[in-house]
């Protein structure tokens, strides 16, 4: 049960993206992943790969306008060393 709690933020975001696109198949197609894998992520049984999660966040950010496929706008940037001393 504790593992499912760890994955809950991913599952909640993926469910929101599913709601926007209409169903899990639509989101799986958008993310380019197997529907069974997506279902496990939505259920909170495992975490999605970072790229799939970021694409799901793009779907959420675009809301009802997300039906057209776009490149990811959300990105993870490496932390740069501090330049202030």
Secondary structure, DSSP 8 states (H G I E B T S, - for coil): -HHHHHHHHHHHHHHHHHHHHSSHHHHHHHHT--HHHHHHHHTTSS---HHHHHHHHHHHHHGGGTTS-----------------
